[in-house]
Amino acid sequence: MRILFITSSRIGDAVLSTALLAHLLARHPDARFTIACGPAAAPLFEAVPGLERIVALPKRRFGGHWLALWAATVGTRWDLVVDLRASVLAWAVWARERRVFRYNHALGHRLRQLASVLDLDSPPDPVLWTAPRHDEAAAHLIPPGAPVVALGPTANWPRKAWVPERFAELALRLTGPAGILPGARIAVFGGPGEREAAMPAIAALPHDRLIDLVGRVDLLTAYACLRRCAIFIGNDSGLMHLAAAARIPTLGLFGPSKERLYAPWGDLAAAVRTPEAYEELVGGPGYDRFARESLMAGLTVDSVERAGRDLWERTRALAAT
């Protein structure tokens, strides 16, 4: 069986889409998969079982990336095409069956919308697959020892990034004598090109307990590192969804984005937002989409600490049952 799986350019959406991949793999364990996605998300799929090919699609003018994908796939007779980009591509190649995403905000969370493509009433959890090299690298970067608090102080849009110095203050509280993880190590995650944004947080953390991974690991190694952490707290980002997929307690911070659609998924996850609603932060008088100042200033360290402690206690209780 040959399956063409067309997913997102964005890392977070691509992570969520792995829930559908996992479902398809469980139903068709011998299938061969071709996965089409944006270049940033492509490394997420390197170790998918049954992977035949990844087609990375850099965005081109006038929709030229879709023509490139058509040229790469039109010669194959597909048993199933799953198109999560709602394009016309699924109808331009030969396929026994087509499943095409349609936006339905009434379903709520983005993962529930994705799950409707395969008529799944209960969305499965996202999951990523690693190769031995990713797990070996993670074991070297985060060796056994004190537990690790993971921070994600960056975002793909600076306006939804919490003040970086507050991440450091939060981590010091959570790992202090009265914290949930006294003496824990602190790992800071971030992607290529995000080092400058993360540096205020990194500089304010104790170097003897710091694990600086910003811009230093690929996506699957970051995922393998997250699996070795005790808890993740970070901005609404692809990294946040990676942490939730790693099945560690994950707290996402929201302001000018919607937790109803993009909160971290799973029973080990939670979200906390600014006192201001999304509509108060985005689109009002004087709003500038391209400004760089954070719209997360209303979110206090106290409120995030409370949410982190509540999440920690809840997940500890779940583990004990």
N, C-alpha and C positions, 0 to 999 in steps of 0.2 A: 504494500500500500504506500502511495506517495502523497504527502500532504504539503501544501504550500501554506505557510503561516505568515501573514503580513501584519506586523505590529509597529509600535510607535517609534518615532525619532527621539522622544524624551525618555530618559532613563527611568523615572518613576513609573510612567505608564507602561513601559516595557516590563519592569519588574512585576507589576500587577498582572500583566498578561500571561506570565508564566503559570498562573493558576490554571488557565485553559490548556496550556501545553502539558502540564502534569496530568490533567484529566485525559487528554488525547493519548498520552503515552500509556496510561493505565488501561485504556480501552483498546489500543492498537500497539502492543509492545514491539511488534516487528516492523512498524511503519518507518519509512525514511522521510525525514523532514528537510525541507528547504525553508529557511527563515529569512524574511526580508524586513529590514528595519533601518533606522538612521545610523550613521557611522558611530555616534556617541554610544548608542545602545548595543551595537553589534558584539562587543566583547562579553556581554552577559550570557550569550548563547553558545560560547565556544565548546562547552562540555556537555551539551544536551545529548542524551542517549539517542541513537538513531539519526544523528545529524548528518545530512548529506552535503549541505551547502549553506553558507550565509551570504546573502546578497545585501551589501551595505549601500544605502541610497542617499548620497549627498543631494541636498535640495538643489534643483536646477530651475532656471527661469522657464516660465510658460509650461510648467508641469513636465519638463523634460525627464525628470527622475522616473515618472511613471512609464514613459516610453522606454527607458532603459530597462526597467523591470519587465515590461512586456517582452522585450527582445530576449531577456535572459530566461523567460519561463514559457513562452508561447510554444516551444517545440516539445513540451512534455505533456503527456496525458495524465492529469491529476485526478486522484480519487476524491480528494477533498481540498477545497480552497477556503481558508478562514481569513477573512479580510477585516481587520480591526481598524482600518483607516477609512472605511466607508468610501472607497474609491470605485471606479468602474473597472479596475483591473480584473476582478473576479469574473466579470462577464466577457472579458476579452481573451480568455484562455480556455482551453478545453477542460472541463471538469465534470465528474459524475455528480458531485454535490458541492454547493456553495453556501457558506454562512458569512453574512456581511453585517457588520456592526451598524446599528442605528441608535442615535442619541435618544435617551429616554430619561430625563432628569427626575421623573416621578419615581424611578427605582432607587434614587438616592446615590449611594456611594458608587464611584467609578467601577469598582470591581463587580458590583451587582449588575451594572449596565453591561460590562463585558461578558459576565456569565450568561446573560440572556441570549447571547449569540448562539450558544450551544444548548439553550433551553434548560439551564441548570437552576433549579430553585434555590439551592444552597451553594453559594460560591465556595470552591475549594480554596485552600490557602496558597498564596504564591510560594514558589520554591525555586531555588537555583541549584545548578549542578556544577561541581568543581572537579578539577583534575588533581592528581597527586601533587603537582608542582605548586598549586595554589595553597593547599593545606600545609605543605612543607614550609613554604615561605611564611605563612601565618604563624606556624609554631616557632619559627626563628624570630619573628618580629614581636610576638607576644608569648614569651616562654612561660612555663608554669611559675606561679608565685602568687603574690597578692592579687585579689580580684581587680577588675578593670572597669572603670566608668568611661564610657565612650561618649564623645561630644561631636556634634556636627554643626559648627558655627557658621557655615557658609550656605549659600543658596544661589540658584541660577539667576535670581533677580534680587538686587541689593535691597529693595524696598521691603522684602519679606524676611530679611535676616535680622535676628535679634542682636542687640548691642553686644559685640564680642567680649568686652570686658565683663559683662554679666555672666557669660558662660564660665569664665574663670572663677568668679565669686561663687557661683552656684556649685561648681566642682569642689572648691575648697570647703564649702559647708557640708556637702554630702560625704566627703572623705575625711572630715575632721573628727575629733573625738566624740562629738554628739551626732555625727552623721549616720546614714544608713550603712555605709561601708568605710569605717575608720581605717585610715592608712592605705586605702586602695590606690592603685596606679590610675593614671588618667591618659586615655588615648584620644588624640585629636585627629579627626578624619576630614578630608576635603579632596577635591579633584585638582587636576592640572589647571594652572592659572588662578587658583583660589588662595594661594599662599599669602598674598598681601592682605586679603580680607581676614584671614585666620590669625595673622601674627599678633594682634593685640591680645587675643586669648592665650596664645602660646606663650607670649612673653610674661604673662602674669601668673603662670603656673609653676610650681616647684619642679626644677629640672631633674631632681633625683627620682621623681615619680612620673615624669612625662614620657609618653610614647608619641612621637610626632610622626604622623603618617600622611600629612597633607601633601598631595601631589606626588607621593612616593610609591604608590601601589596601584595596580590595575583593579578593575571593578570586582573580579572574582576573588582576588586576593583580599581586597577590602571586605568582601562578604565573609570569607573564611576567617579573617581577623575578628569581625563582629561576632561570629559564633563563639569566640573565646572571651567575650566581654560579659559583664554581669548586667549592665543596663545601658541603654542609649538615650540621650536627650539631644534633640537637634531641631533645626528649622524644617519647615515643610520643603522637602527636597527628595531627589532620587535616593540619596543616602539614607534618609529616614525610612523609605520603603525597603531598602536593602536590609536595614536592621530588623524591621518587622518580619521580613522573610527569613531572617536568620533565627527567628524564634527566641529572641531575647526581649525582656521588657523594654518597650520603646515608647518614648514620650515625644510627640510632635508639637512644635510651637507654631501657632497660627495667628495671623492678623489680616493682611490683605490677600488672603486666599481662603478657600472654603473647606473647613474640616468635614462638612457634610459630604463632600465629594471625595476628599483626598486624605482623610485621617489615616494614620497607619492602621493596617488591617490585622485583626486577630484578637484573641482573648488575652494576649499579653501586651496589648497596646492601649494607649490613651492619647488624648489631645488636650491642650490648654490654649486658650486664645487671649488676645488683648481684651480689655474692658470694652473697647469699641467693636461694634459689629463690622462685618466685611463692608456693608453698604456705607458705613460712616467713614471708612478709610479710602474707599475706591470710588472715583467718579464724582465726588462732590465738588463744590466751588474751589477753584485753585488747584485741583488735583493735576499732577504732572506724572504721567506714566514713566517718563524717562529721567526723572530726578533720581538721585542716588541715596538720599537720606532715608534711613529706616523708618518704616511705619509701625514698628514694633515697640516703640519707646514706652507705651502704656503698660506693657507686660513687665511686672516687677519680678525681682529675684525671689521675693517671698512667695509669690503666687506659683512660680515654677517649682520652687522647692517643695511646697505643699503638694503639688500635683505629682512630683517625683516620688515623694514619700508615700503618698496614697497608692500609686502604681506599684511601688516596691512591696508594700504590705499586701496588696491584693494578689500579686503574682506569687508571693511567698505562701499565702494561704492556699492558692490553687495548687501549688506544688506539694503541699502537705496533704491534700485530699486524695 
